[in-house]
Amino acid sequence: MKTPTNAKLFLGRNCTFPIEKIHFKTQQVTLRESEKVYNTVSIKNVEFDLSDLTEAEIMDFQRLFIC
């Protein structure tokens, strides 16, 4: 399944960072803020960049977070 590669972090400066890993089970995402700095946050604190995904891929991706 295709997933987004970037997400905007709402905590702090509202910057966009590359996604290192999406933890579907815990509904968290790890963002790479710099070469050696990673930040794992709840998906509630990010907005995924879905611009590279088709409508069908977006729907499949979003279904993974519905409880």
PyMOL Python script that loads the backbone (N, CA, C, O; Angstrom):
from pymol import cmd

cmd.read_pdbstr("""\
ATOM      1  N   MET A   1       0.838  -1.174   0.000  1.00  0.00           N
ATOM      2  CA  MET A   1       0.000   0.000   0.000  1.00  0.00           C
ATOM      3  C   MET A   1       0.885   1.241   0.000  1.00  0.00           C
ATOM      4  O   MET A   1       1.910   1.292   0.681  1.00  0.00           O
ATOM      5  N   LYS A   2       0.484   2.210  -0.753  1.00  0.00           N
ATOM      6  CA  LYS A   2       1.214   3.473  -0.829  1.00  0.00           C
ATOM      7  C   LYS A   2       0.821   4.367   0.341  1.00  0.00           C
ATOM      8  O   LYS A   2      -0.362   4.499   0.658  1.00  0.00           O
ATOM      9  N   THR A   3       1.819   4.983   0.985  1.00  0.00           N
ATOM     10  CA  THR A   3       1.572   5.874   2.118  1.00  0.00           C
ATOM     11  C   THR A   3       2.221   7.230   1.845  1.00  0.00           C
ATOM     12  O   THR A   3       3.114   7.333   1.004  1.00  0.00           O
ATOM     13  N   PRO A   4       1.775   8.269   2.554  1.00  0.00           N
ATOM     14  CA  PRO A   4       2.378   9.597   2.365  1.00  0.00           C
ATOM     15  C   PRO A   4       3.845   9.607   2.787  1.00  0.00           C
ATOM     16  O   PRO A   4       4.274   8.792   3.605  1.00  0.00           O
ATOM     17  N   THR A   5       4.604  10.537   2.221  1.00  0.00           N
ATOM     18  CA  THR A   5       6.027  10.631   2.556  1.00  0.00           C
ATOM     19  C   THR A   5       6.337  11.817   3.455  1.00  0.00           C
ATOM     20  O   THR A   5       7.424  11.884   4.030  1.00  0.00           O
ATOM     21  N   ASN A   6       5.393  12.764   3.591  1.00  0.00           N
ATOM     22  CA  ASN A   6       5.606  13.951   4.426  1.00  0.00           C
ATOM     23  C   ASN A   6       4.364  14.234   5.257  1.00  0.00           C
ATOM     24  O   ASN A   6       3.249  13.844   4.911  1.00  0.00           O
ATOM     25  N   ALA A   7       4.602  14.934   6.380  1.00  0.00           N
ATOM     26  CA  ALA A   7       3.488  15.342   7.238  1.00  0.00           C
ATOM     27  C   ALA A   7       3.839  16.664   7.910  1.00  0.00           C
ATOM     28  O   ALA A   7       4.997  16.920   8.241  1.00  0.00           O
ATOM     29  N   LYS A   8       2.819  17.498   8.106  1.00  0.00           N
ATOM     30  CA  LYS A   8       3.008  18.767   8.803  1.00  0.00           C
ATOM     31  C   LYS A   8       2.763  18.536  10.285  1.00  0.00           C
ATOM     32  O   LYS A   8       1.710  18.029  10.672  1.00  0.00           O
ATOM     33  N   LEU A   9       3.729  18.905  11.113  1.00  0.00           N
ATOM     34  CA  LEU A   9       3.632  18.759  12.561  1.00  0.00           C
ATOM     35  C   LEU A   9       3.021  20.024  13.145  1.00  0.00           C
ATOM     36  O   LEU A   9       3.549  21.119  12.948  1.00  0.00           O
ATOM     37  N   PHE A  10       1.915  19.880  13.859  1.00  0.00           N
ATOM     38  CA  PHE A  10       1.218  21.031  14.426  1.00  0.00           C
ATOM     39  C   PHE A  10       1.818  21.507  15.744  1.00  0.00           C
ATOM     40  O   PHE A  10       1.526  22.619  16.184  1.00  0.00           O
ATOM     41  N   LEU A  11       2.638  20.702  16.371  1.00  0.00           N
ATOM     42  CA  LEU A  11       3.262  21.088  17.634  1.00  0.00           C
ATOM     43  C   LEU A  11       4.464  21.984  17.341  1.00  0.00           C
ATOM     44  O   LEU A  11       5.382  21.562  16.637  1.00  0.00           O
ATOM     45  N   GLY A  12       4.476  23.175  17.851  1.00  0.00           N
ATOM     46  CA  GLY A  12       5.627  24.069  17.625  1.00  0.00           C
ATOM     47  C   GLY A  12       5.430  24.976  16.438  1.00  0.00           C
ATOM     48  O   GLY A  12       4.526  25.812  16.427  1.00  0.00           O
ATOM     49  N   ARG A  13       6.296  24.809  15.409  1.00  0.00           N
ATOM     50  CA  ARG A  13       6.363  25.762  14.299  1.00  0.00           C
ATOM     51  C   ARG A  13       5.496  25.429  13.092  1.00  0.00           C
ATOM     52  O   ARG A  13       5.544  26.146  12.093  1.00  0.00           O
ATOM     53  N   ASN A  14       4.710  24.368  13.157  1.00  0.00           N
ATOM     54  CA  ASN A  14       3.885  23.932  12.024  1.00  0.00           C
ATOM     55  C   ASN A  14       4.722  23.669  10.774  1.00  0.00           C
ATOM     56  O   ASN A  14       4.372  24.109   9.679  1.00  0.00           O
ATOM     57  N   CYS A  15       5.820  22.954  10.945  1.00  0.00           N
ATOM     58  CA  CYS A  15       6.707  22.636   9.824  1.00  0.00           C
ATOM     59  C   CYS A  15       6.367  21.267   9.239  1.00  0.00           C
ATOM     60  O   CYS A  15       5.794  20.413   9.915  1.00  0.00           O
ATOM     61  N   THR A  16       6.729  21.077   7.975  1.00  0.00           N
ATOM     62  CA  THR A  16       6.545  19.798   7.303  1.00  0.00           C
ATOM     63  C   THR A  16       7.853  19.016   7.349  1.00  0.00           C
ATOM     64  O   THR A  16       8.923  19.553   7.064  1.00  0.00           O
ATOM     65  N   PHE A  17       7.747  17.723   7.717  1.00  0.00           N
ATOM     66  CA  PHE A  17       8.918  16.860   7.841  1.00  0.00           C
ATOM     67  C   PHE A  17       8.677  15.553   7.095  1.00  0.00           C
ATOM     68  O   PHE A  17       7.532  15.146   6.902  1.00  0.00           O
ATOM     69  N   PRO A  18       9.769  14.887   6.672  1.00  0.00           N
ATOM     70  CA  PRO A  18       9.631  13.562   6.063  1.00  0.00           C
ATOM     71  C   PRO A  18       9.155  12.549   7.106  1.00  0.00           C
ATOM     72  O   PRO A  18       9.532  12.620   8.276  1.00  0.00           O
ATOM     73  N   ILE A  19       8.329  11.615   6.668  1.00  0.00           N
ATOM     74  CA  ILE A  19       7.865  10.553   7.549  1.00  0.00           C
ATOM     75  C   ILE A  19       8.894   9.435   7.534  1.00  0.00           C
ATOM     76  O   ILE A  19       9.247   8.915   6.476  1.00  0.00           O
ATOM     77  N   GLU A  20       9.366   9.077   8.700  1.00  0.00           N
ATOM     78  CA  GLU A  20      10.301   7.953   8.834  1.00  0.00           C
ATOM     79  C   GLU A  20       9.522   6.639   8.928  1.00  0.00           C
ATOM     80  O   GLU A  20       9.870   5.658   8.270  1.00  0.00           O
ATOM     81  N   LYS A  21       8.462   6.623   9.751  1.00  0.00           N
ATOM     82  CA  LYS A  21       7.664   5.412   9.929  1.00  0.00           C
ATOM     83  C   LYS A  21       6.284   5.777  10.454  1.00  0.00           C
ATOM     84  O   LYS A  21       6.133   6.681  11.276  1.00  0.00           O
ATOM     85  N   ILE A  22       5.280   5.057   9.964  1.00  0.00           N
ATOM     86  CA  ILE A  22       3.920   5.201  10.472  1.00  0.00           C
ATOM     87  C   ILE A  22       3.623   3.953  11.296  1.00  0.00           C
ATOM     88  O   ILE A  22       3.741   2.832  10.803  1.00  0.00           O
ATOM     89  N   HIS A  23       3.242   4.155  12.542  1.00  0.00           N
ATOM     90  CA  HIS A  23       2.938   3.059  13.465  1.00  0.00           C
ATOM     91  C   HIS A  23       1.416   2.910  13.507  1.00  0.00           C
ATOM     92  O   HIS A  23       0.746   3.553  14.315  1.00  0.00           O
ATOM     93  N   PHE A  24       0.884   2.067  12.639  1.00  0.00           N
ATOM     94  CA  PHE A  24      -0.563   1.954  12.499  1.00  0.00           C
ATOM     95  C   PHE A  24      -1.226   1.418  13.758  1.00  0.00           C
ATOM     96  O   PHE A  24      -2.314   1.864  14.125  1.00  0.00           O
ATOM     97  N   LYS A  25      -0.585   0.472  14.419  1.00  0.00           N
ATOM     98  CA  LYS A  25      -1.182  -0.157  15.602  1.00  0.00           C
ATOM     99  C   LYS A  25      -1.379   0.853  16.740  1.00  0.00           C
ATOM    100  O   LYS A  25      -2.408   0.833  17.416  1.00  0.00           O
ATOM    101  N   THR A  26      -0.397   1.731  16.951  1.00  0.00           N
ATOM    102  CA  THR A  26      -0.479   2.708  18.043  1.00  0.00           C
ATOM    103  C   THR A  26      -0.958   4.073  17.570  1.00  0.00           C
ATOM    104  O   THR A  26      -1.092   4.993  18.376  1.00  0.00           O
ATOM    105  N   GLN A  27      -1.217   4.216  16.283  1.00  0.00           N
ATOM    106  CA  GLN A  27      -1.664   5.460  15.664  1.00  0.00           C
ATOM    107  C   GLN A  27      -0.702   6.609  15.957  1.00  0.00           C
ATOM    108  O   GLN A  27      -1.099   7.693  16.385  1.00  0.00           O
ATOM    109  N   GLN A  28       0.570   6.331  15.712  1.00  0.00           N
ATOM    110  CA  GLN A  28       1.615   7.341  15.859  1.00  0.00           C
ATOM    111  C   GLN A  28       2.434   7.396  14.571  1.00  0.00           C
ATOM    112  O   GLN A  28       2.396   6.485  13.744  1.00  0.00           O
ATOM    113  N   VAL A  29       3.166   8.480  14.434  1.00  0.00           N
ATOM    114  CA  VAL A  29       4.024   8.649  13.263  1.00  0.00           C
ATOM    115  C   VAL A  29       5.365   9.203  13.737  1.00  0.00           C
ATOM    116  O   VAL A  29       5.418  10.083  14.596  1.00  0.00           O
ATOM    117  N   THR A  30       6.449   8.673  13.165  1.00  0.00           N
ATOM    118  CA  THR A  30       7.786   9.153  13.478  1.00  0.00           C
ATOM    119  C   THR A  30       8.248  10.045  12.334  1.00  0.00           C
ATOM    120  O   THR A  30       8.310   9.621  11.180  1.00  0.00           O
ATOM    121  N   LEU A  31       8.569  11.288  12.677  1.00  0.00           N
ATOM    122  CA  LEU A  31       9.024  12.269  11.696  1.00  0.00           C
ATOM    123  C   LEU A  31      10.518  12.505  11.857  1.00  0.00           C
ATOM    124  O   LEU A  31      11.034  12.493  12.975  1.00  0.00           O
ATOM    125  N   ARG A  32      11.213  12.720  10.750  1.00  0.00           N
ATOM    126  CA  ARG A  32      12.646  13.030  10.783  1.00  0.00           C
ATOM    127  C   ARG A  32      12.791  14.543  10.705  1.00  0.00           C
ATOM    128  O   ARG A  32      12.624  15.144   9.643  1.00  0.00           O
ATOM    129  N   GLU A  33      13.104  15.151  11.850  1.00  0.00           N
ATOM    130  CA  GLU A  33      13.216  16.609  11.908  1.00  0.00           C
ATOM    131  C   GLU A  33      14.573  17.107  11.417  1.00  0.00           C
ATOM    132  O   GLU A  33      14.675  18.233  10.930  1.00  0.00           O
ATOM    133  N   SER A  34      15.597  16.300  11.537  1.00  0.00           N
ATOM    134  CA  SER A  34      16.915  16.596  10.973  1.00  0.00           C
ATOM    135  C   SER A  34      17.645  15.264  10.834  1.00  0.00           C
ATOM    136  O   SER A  34      17.066  14.206  11.082  1.00  0.00           O
ATOM    137  N   GLU A  35      18.907  15.315  10.440  1.00  0.00           N
ATOM    138  CA  GLU A  35      19.645  14.086  10.155  1.00  0.00           C
ATOM    139  C   GLU A  35      19.632  13.109  11.329  1.00  0.00           C
ATOM    140  O   GLU A  35      19.524  11.901  11.116  1.00  0.00           O
ATOM    141  N   LYS A  36      19.738  13.601  12.553  1.00  0.00           N
ATOM    142  CA  LYS A  36      19.809  12.719  13.717  1.00  0.00           C
ATOM    143  C   LYS A  36      18.686  12.951  14.723  1.00  0.00           C
ATOM    144  O   LYS A  36      18.736  12.424  15.835  1.00  0.00           O
ATOM    145  N   VAL A  37      17.684  13.724  14.350  1.00  0.00           N
ATOM    146  CA  VAL A  37      16.600  14.038  15.283  1.00  0.00           C
ATOM    147  C   VAL A  37      15.285  13.492  14.737  1.00  0.00           C
ATOM    148  O   VAL A  37      14.850  13.851  13.643  1.00  0.00           O
ATOM    149  N   TYR A  38      14.658  12.612  15.529  1.00  0.00           N
ATOM    150  CA  TYR A  38      13.380  12.015  15.173  1.00  0.00           C
ATOM    151  C   TYR A  38      12.365  12.348  16.254  1.00  0.00           C
ATOM    152  O   TYR A  38      12.721  12.497  17.423  1.00  0.00           O
ATOM    153  N   ASN A  39      11.106  12.466  15.865  1.00  0.00           N
ATOM    154  CA  ASN A  39      10.055  12.811  16.803  1.00  0.00           C
ATOM    155  C   ASN A  39       8.850  11.919  16.509  1.00  0.00           C
ATOM    156  O   ASN A  39       8.326  11.925  15.395  1.00  0.00           O
ATOM    157  N   THR A  40       8.412  11.153  17.509  1.00  0.00           N
ATOM    158  CA  THR A  40       7.241  10.299  17.359  1.00  0.00           C
ATOM    159  C   THR A  40       6.071  10.958  18.056  1.00  0.00           C
ATOM    160  O   THR A  40       6.130  11.244  19.252  1.00  0.00           O
ATOM    161  N   VAL A  41       5.000  11.198  17.302  1.00  0.00           N
ATOM    162  CA  VAL A  41       3.826  11.903  17.823  1.00  0.00           C
ATOM    163  C   VAL A  41       2.557  11.180  17.384  1.00  0.00           C
ATOM    164  O   VAL A  41       2.582  10.336  16.488  1.00  0.00           O
ATOM    165  N   SER A  42       1.460  11.524  18.026  1.00  0.00           N
ATOM    166  CA  SER A  42       0.156  10.987  17.658  1.00  0.00           C
ATOM    167  C   SER A  42      -0.240  11.509  16.277  1.00  0.00           C
ATOM    168  O   SER A  42       0.140  12.612  15.885  1.00  0.00           O
ATOM    169  N   ILE A  43      -1.003  10.706  15.552  1.00  0.00           N
ATOM    170  CA  ILE A  43      -1.465  11.157  14.236  1.00  0.00           C
ATOM    171  C   ILE A  43      -2.403  12.346  14.368  1.00  0.00           C
ATOM    172  O   ILE A  43      -2.648  13.048  13.387  1.00  0.00           O
ATOM    173  N   LYS A  44      -2.932  12.584  15.562  1.00  0.00           N
ATOM    174  CA  LYS A  44      -3.808  13.735  15.792  1.00  0.00           C
ATOM    175  C   LYS A  44      -3.034  15.048  15.727  1.00  0.00           C
ATOM    176  O   LYS A  44      -3.630  16.112  15.565  1.00  0.00           O
ATOM    177  N   ASN A  45      -1.708  14.976  15.853  1.00  0.00           N
ATOM    178  CA  ASN A  45      -0.871  16.171  15.860  1.00  0.00           C
ATOM    179  C   ASN A  45      -0.183  16.435  14.522  1.00  0.00           C
ATOM    180  O   ASN A  45       0.702  17.286  14.435  1.00  0.00           O
ATOM    181  N   VAL A  46      -0.585  15.715  13.490  1.00  0.00           N
ATOM    182  CA  VAL A  46       0.009  15.915  12.169  1.00  0.00           C
ATOM    183  C   VAL A  46      -1.082  15.980  11.104  1.00  0.00           C
ATOM    184  O   VAL A  46      -2.208  15.525  11.302  1.00  0.00           O
ATOM    185  N   GLU A  47      -0.710  16.556   9.987  1.00  0.00           N
ATOM    186  CA  GLU A  47      -1.552  16.524   8.791  1.00  0.00           C
ATOM    187  C   GLU A  47      -0.719  15.884   7.699  1.00  0.00           C
ATOM    188  O   GLU A  47       0.315  16.424   7.304  1.00  0.00           O
ATOM    189  N   PHE A  48      -1.163  14.736   7.207  1.00  0.00           N
ATOM    190  CA  PHE A  48      -0.419  14.025   6.177  1.00  0.00           C
ATOM    191  C   PHE A  48      -0.536  14.750   4.840  1.00  0.00           C
ATOM    192  O   PHE A  48      -1.594  15.277   4.495  1.00  0.00           O
ATOM    193  N   ASP A  49       0.569  14.767   4.093  1.00  0.00           N
ATOM    194  CA  ASP A  49       0.578  15.327   2.744  1.00  0.00           C
ATOM    195  C   ASP A  49       0.132  14.216   1.797  1.00  0.00           C
ATOM    196  O   ASP A  49       0.902  13.305   1.493  1.00  0.00           O
ATOM    197  N   LEU A  50      -1.094  14.294   1.340  1.00  0.00           N
ATOM    198  CA  LEU A  50      -1.678  13.249   0.500  1.00  0.00           C
ATOM    199  C   LEU A  50      -1.638  13.596  -0.982  1.00  0.00           C
ATOM    200  O   LEU A  50      -2.324  12.963  -1.784  1.00  0.00           O
ATOM    201  N   SER A  51      -0.851  14.580  -1.348  1.00  0.00           N
ATOM    202  CA  SER A  51      -0.835  15.073  -2.724  1.00  0.00           C
ATOM    203  C   SER A  51      -0.316  14.056  -3.738  1.00  0.00           C
ATOM    204  O   SER A  51      -0.657  14.151  -4.917  1.00  0.00           O
ATOM    205  N   ASP A  52       0.491  13.096  -3.319  1.00  0.00           N
ATOM    206  CA  ASP A  52       1.042  12.096  -4.245  1.00  0.00           C
ATOM    207  C   ASP A  52       0.181  10.847  -4.346  1.00  0.00           C
ATOM    208  O   ASP A  52       0.535   9.917  -5.071  1.00  0.00           O
ATOM    209  N   LEU A  53      -0.945  10.802  -3.634  1.00  0.00           N
ATOM    210  CA  LEU A  53      -1.796   9.629  -3.610  1.00  0.00           C
ATOM    211  C   LEU A  53      -3.063   9.861  -4.435  1.00  0.00           C
ATOM    212  O   LEU A  53      -3.562  10.982  -4.534  1.00  0.00           O
ATOM    213  N   THR A  54      -3.565   8.784  -5.021  1.00  0.00           N
ATOM    214  CA  THR A  54      -4.835   8.865  -5.738  1.00  0.00           C
ATOM    215  C   THR A  54      -5.969   8.855  -4.725  1.00  0.00           C
ATOM    216  O   THR A  54      -5.748   8.600  -3.542  1.00  0.00           O
ATOM    217  N   GLU A  55      -7.173   9.129  -5.183  1.00  0.00           N
ATOM    218  CA  GLU A  55      -8.342   9.139  -4.283  1.00  0.00           C
ATOM    219  C   GLU A  55      -8.541   7.762  -3.630  1.00  0.00           C
ATOM    220  O   GLU A  55      -8.849   7.680  -2.441  1.00  0.00           O
ATOM    221  N   ALA A  56      -8.367   6.700  -4.392  1.00  0.00           N
ATOM    222  CA  ALA A  56      -8.520   5.342  -3.854  1.00  0.00           C
ATOM    223  C   ALA A  56      -7.439   5.050  -2.807  1.00  0.00           C
ATOM    224  O   ALA A  56      -7.726   4.451  -1.770  1.00  0.00           O
ATOM    225  N   GLU A  57      -6.204   5.469  -3.074  1.00  0.00           N
ATOM    226  CA  GLU A  57      -5.114   5.259  -2.116  1.00  0.00           C
ATOM    227  C   GLU A  57      -5.342   6.056  -0.833  1.00  0.00           C
ATOM    228  O   GLU A  57      -5.015   5.585   0.256  1.00  0.00           O
ATOM    229  N   ILE A  58      -5.899   7.258  -0.957  1.00  0.00           N
ATOM    230  CA  ILE A  58      -6.210   8.077   0.220  1.00  0.00           C
ATOM    231  C   ILE A  58      -7.258   7.376   1.076  1.00  0.00           C
ATOM    232  O   ILE A  58      -7.123   7.323   2.298  1.00  0.00           O
ATOM    233  N   MET A  59      -8.288   6.845   0.456  1.00  0.00           N
ATOM    234  CA  MET A  59      -9.337   6.155   1.202  1.00  0.00           C
ATOM    235  C   MET A  59      -8.795   4.916   1.901  1.00  0.00           C
ATOM    236  O   MET A  59      -9.146   4.660   3.053  1.00  0.00           O
ATOM    237  N   ASP A  60      -7.947   4.141   1.228  1.00  0.00           N
ATOM    238  CA  ASP A  60      -7.334   2.971   1.844  1.00  0.00           C
ATOM    239  C   ASP A  60      -6.461   3.354   3.023  1.00  0.00           C
ATOM    240  O   ASP A  60      -6.483   2.695   4.062  1.00  0.00           O
ATOM    241  N   PHE A  61      -5.692   4.419   2.861  1.00  0.00           N
ATOM    242  CA  PHE A  61      -4.805   4.889   3.933  1.00  0.00           C
ATOM    243  C   PHE A  61      -5.625   5.348   5.138  1.00  0.00           C
ATOM    244  O   PHE A  61      -5.300   4.997   6.272  1.00  0.00           O
ATOM    245  N   GLN A  62      -6.667   6.115   4.912  1.00  0.00           N
ATOM    246  CA  GLN A  62      -7.476   6.643   6.014  1.00  0.00           C
ATOM    247  C   GLN A  62      -8.236   5.549   6.751  1.00  0.00           C
ATOM    248  O   GLN A  62      -8.494   5.684   7.947  1.00  0.00           O
ATOM    249  N   ARG A  63      -8.596   4.478   6.070  1.00  0.00           N
ATOM    250  CA  ARG A  63      -9.295   3.365   6.722  1.00  0.00           C
ATOM    251  C   ARG A  63      -8.447   2.705   7.806  1.00  0.00           C
ATOM    252  O   ARG A  63      -8.985   2.127   8.750  1.00  0.00           O
ATOM    253  N   LEU A  64      -7.132   2.789   7.676  1.00  0.00           N
ATOM    254  CA  LEU A  64      -6.251   2.160   8.656  1.00  0.00           C
ATOM    255  C   LEU A  64      -6.312   2.842  10.020  1.00  0.00           C
ATOM    256  O   LEU A  64      -5.895   2.251  11.016  1.00  0.00           O
ATOM    257  N   PHE A  65      -6.818   4.064  10.087  1.00  0.00           N
ATOM    258  CA  PHE A  65      -6.867   4.804  11.351  1.00  0.00           C
ATOM    259  C   PHE A  65      -8.251   4.853  11.960  1.00  0.00           C
ATOM    260  O   PHE A  65      -8.433   5.441  13.026  1.00  0.00           O
ATOM    261  N   ILE A  66      -9.228   4.251  11.310  1.00  0.00           N
ATOM    262  CA  ILE A  66     -10.585   4.234  11.857  1.00  0.00           C
ATOM    263  C   ILE A  66     -10.684   3.091  12.856  1.00  0.00           C
ATOM    264  O   ILE A  66     -10.389   1.939  12.537  1.00  0.00           O
ATOM    265  N   CYS A  67     -11.103   3.430  14.066  1.00  0.00           N
ATOM    266  CA  CYS A  67     -11.232   2.398  15.116  1.00  0.00           C
ATOM    267  C   CYS A  67     -12.591   1.763  15.078  1.00  0.00           C
ATOM    268  O   CYS A  67     -12.882   0.878  15.882  1.00  0.00           O
TER     269      CYS A  67
END
""", "prot")
cmd.dss("prot")
cmd.show_as("cartoon", "prot")
cmd.util.cbc("prot")
cmd.orient("prot")
